[in-house]
Amino acid sequence: MSNTFDEFNSWKCLAYAEKCRAILAGKFLPPVVLHVYPTNYCNARCNFCIMKEEHEKKAKLEKEVFQRLIRSAVDMGIKSIHISGGGEPTLYDQLDIVRDFPGLKVLSTNGAYLTTGVYRLFDRIRVSLNAGCADTHKKIMGIATFDQVIANLRRLRGENPKPQLGLGFVVSPENWQDILEFCTLADDIGVDFIHIRPAYYPRGEQDDNIRKIMEAAYHLCEAAKKCCKTRIFALSDKFDGYWSKREYDKCLATPLHAVVTATGELIVCQDVFIRFGNLYKNSLEEIWGSSEHKAAIAKIKIEECPRCVMTSPNTIIQKVFIENKIMMELI
């Protein structure tokens, strides 16, 4: 785990010790972050996408449901809202509803339809470019929008107010050699950060292929750090339990975040589509911590989760709050 004081530091969950202790006591306090997939419609066809089944559902949150969800987030004291997909969130025509949320507002997008109006709604935006040139971008994402995205980014960098803007790169066997070119381009655009992480392939030959190229990809990331001014965050510790043995035996951290799908259902985490509740029938307050919610979490089988985006919080809950390995009494 990184010990630097930046936004990718996983130890931040210690700031929510009361929530972690409550989880262990069987009580779920309001989540820290609310992930919302407002639509399943997408203009891209990324070859690493884990949301392909969601795309087939052709759903989007009704305006009134999204508005109620935002009011619930405010009433529950949720700290941040992260709009992503699902599908491509900028295809959702009611994004301005997030104005009513007073906390940190984050957007993940492929950038093709990133307008000035949407840009100004958010405090932090990550654009998934995943390539250093147009040919690789089209091969990876299935759309010919590379030049359009770059033009959008250069134009929007001159807008005010300025959200924190970053570029994302999901490493796969088809694009890893673009890493240095990608970082140089991001540096030239003048983004605030670069986030590079491996593609997630649950099992089989694709998983083997991604593991084979990760060492070479890592070296390119390190080379980019030496020649670029932009902050580069490469190969997040979210993947510690993917590349190495996990240090926890039960998934306990999912109540630190909530994930709402375009159908109005909740899922236990961003990777595990065990569904519970429905915002068309009940409010987030009513669903959160319910017997249905707890039953959904009980269905998680960590041996069937090759990757866990909550690996670090799960490890911290195990080592700090259960085993007290750091001896919290010794400050």
N, C-alpha and C positions, 0 to 999 in steps of 0.2 A: 504493500500500500504506500502511496505517496505521502511524504511528510511535509510537503510544501503547502503554503497557505494560498491555495487557489480554488477556483470553483469546482474542480474535479476531485478534490480531496474527500475521500470516503469517510474519514473520521468525523465528518460533520454530523453524522447521526447521533453522536454523543451529546450534541446540544439539545437533543430531544429525549433525554434520559427518562423523563416521566412517561413518555409514550412507549418506550421500550419496556420499562418495568410494568406498565399497564398491560401490554401484550402478554407478558409472562403470567400475569394474574387473570388472564382470560377476558380482559376488558379492552376494547378498541377505542382509543381516543381519536379525535378527528385526524385525518391524514395530513402530512406536511404538504404534499403536492397532489394536485388533481390533473391527471392526464385525460385529455378529451380527444377522441377521434370523431370529429363532427360529420365526416362523410366517408363513404367507402369508394366513391368515384375517384379515379386516378387517370391522369394523362400519360403516365409512364408505365413501362413494363420491365421493371428492374429484374435482372436474372437472379438476384439474391433475396428477393422480397419474401418475407414470411407472412405477408398479408393477402396472398392471392385468393384464399378462400373468402376473406372478408370482401374483396372486390366483387365477387360473384353475387353478393347479397344486394347490391345496388341500393343502399340505404343512406339516409342522412337524418340528423337530429332535427325534429321540428323546432321552429323558432321558440314556441312557448316552453318546450321542454328544456331547451338550452338556457333560456332566461331563468327558469326555476332553478336549474342546476347552479347557475352563477349566484343566485340569491342564497342558495344553500351553502355554497362555498364561503360566501361572506359571513353568514350566520355561524358557521362552524369554525371560523377562524383559520381556514386553510391558507397557507403562506404563499403558494404559487400555483399557477395554472399553466399547463404545457399543452399547447394545441399541436397535434400531429396526426398521424394516420396509422391504421385505417387506409384511407385513400390520400389524395393530395389535398390538404386542408384549405388551400387558397381557392379551391373550386367551390367551397361552401360560401353561400352568398349572405350569411348573417354573422360574419366574424366580428363586426363592430359591437356585438353584444358584450365582448370581453371588456369594453370600456368601463363597464359597471363593476369590474373586479379591481379592488384597490391594491392587491399584492403584486408580486412579480409575475409578469406575463411573458411567456416564452412561446416561440413558434419554430417548428421544424418543417421545412418545405423543400421542394426541388427547385424552387426559384423561378420557374418559367412564367408564372403569373403573379409575381411579387410586385404589387403596385405601390405607389406612394401612400395611398390610403391605408393599406394593410401594414406597410412598413412602420407607419407612425403609431399603430395600435400597440406595438410590443416593446418590451424592454430588452429582450434578447432574442436573436434570430439565428438559427443555424440552417444554412443552405446545403443540401446534399448534392454535391457536384460529382464526386466519385471518379474524376478523370482529370487529366492534364491537357487533353486535346479533344477536338470534336469527334474524331473517329472512335476513340475509346469510349467517350460518353454515349454515343449512339449504340455501340455494341453492348455496353453495360445496362443502360437505362431504356433502351428501345425507343428513344425519341430523339429528333434532331433539333434540340433546343439549346445546345451548348453556347453558341454565340449570343442567343437571346438572353440567357441567364447572365452571362458576363456583362452584357450591355446594361441589364437591369441593375446589377451590383455597382457598376461604375457610376451610373446615374444616381442611385439612391445614396451613395456615400456622401453626396453633397447636400442631402436633405437634413432638415432639423425638425424635431429633435432627433438625435442619433441614437438608435438602440445599439446594444452590443451586438456586433455582427461577426459570425464565424462561418467557415466553410468546412463541410464534412466530407470524409473520404472513407468509404467502406471497402476494405482490402479484399480482393478476390484474385484467383489465378489469372483472370483476364485483364486486370488493370494495375497490378502492384508495381509494374515497372514505370508507371506514370507518377509515382509518389513525389519525386523530386521536382518534376515539371509542374505538378499540381501546386506544391508548396511555393514555388517561385512565382506562379501566377497569383496565388492568394496574397503573397507579399506585395506584388505590384498593385493589386486592387486596393490594398490597405485595410484588410479585414482585421478584426481584433484578436481572433484566435483561429487555430486550425485543429480539428478533431479527427484523428485517424484511428480506426478500429477494424478488427477483422470481421468479415462477413460471417453470418451464423448459418451453418448448415447442420441440421439436427443429427444426421447420421450418414454412414455409407461412404461412397467414393468421393462425393463432394467435400465431405468433412476431412477425409484423408488429404485431398488436394490442397485445401486451404492451410492445413498444418505444415505441409511440405514447404510452402513458400514464405512462411511467417518470419523465419530468421533473416532471409534476404530483405524482406519488406522492412523489418525493424532496422536494419543497417541503413537503408535509404532514409528512414525517418531521422536517424541520428545524423546523417549527412545533411539533411535539410535544416536541422536545428543549428548547424554550424554556419550556414550561409543565409539564413532568413532572419529578419527582425521580428516577424510575427511569432507570437507564442504558439508552440506546437505541442499538443497533447496526443501522445501516440500509444496505442495498444493499452487501453484503459484497464485498470485492475478489476473491472467488472468481469474480466475473463480469467481471473485467477483460478476459479473453480472449473474452468473449461480446459486450461492447459495443464493444471496440476490437481492434486488431490484436495477435496474440500475439507475444511476444518470445522464443519458443523454437520449434524445428522438430521436436522429438521428445518423446514422452511418456516421461519417465524416473522420475517421482516416485511412481508407484503402489506400489512396494515399501515405502514408508513406512507404509502401512496395509494391513490384510488385510480382506477382506469375505467373510463366510460366509453363504450363503443357507439358506433353510429346507429345501432338498433335500439339504443337506450339501455342495454344490458351492461352490467359491470363484469369485468374479468379479474381474476386474482392477481395477475401481473401482466406486464407488457409482452411476455413470451408464452405464457400459459393461458390458453383460452378456456379455462373452466369458468362458466358463466353463473352469475347469481343476480337476483333482483332485476327490476325493470323500472326505469324512471317514468315510463308512461303509466305506471300503476302506483308507485310509491316515491316519496322524496328520498334524496340521498341520506338525510338524517335517519329516516326509517329503515333504510336498507343497511346502513353502516353498522357493523357489530351485531347484526341480527343472527339468529340461528342459521339462516340460509347462508349468510356470509361465512360463518365459522365452518359450516359443513363443506362449503366449496374449498376452503383452505385445507381442510382435512384430507381432501382428495389429491392434493399435490404429492407426487412421488418424485423425490429429488433425483433418484437414480434414472428417471426418464427425462430429466432436464439436462442436456449436455452443457448448456450455458445457463447461467443465472445472473440476471442484471442486478439482483439483490445479494450477490455473493458477499460483498464487503459488509453491509449492514447485518447480514445473517452471521457472519464470522464474529463481528463485534458483539452482537447480542450473546452469542455462545461464549466467547472468551472473556468478555467484560462483565456482563450482567448475570450469567449463569455460573461460570467457573471462577470469575474474579482473578484472572491470571495477572492482571496488572496491579493488583492490591490497591484498590482505590482509596484505602485508608491512609496510604503513604503518599501525600500530596507533595 
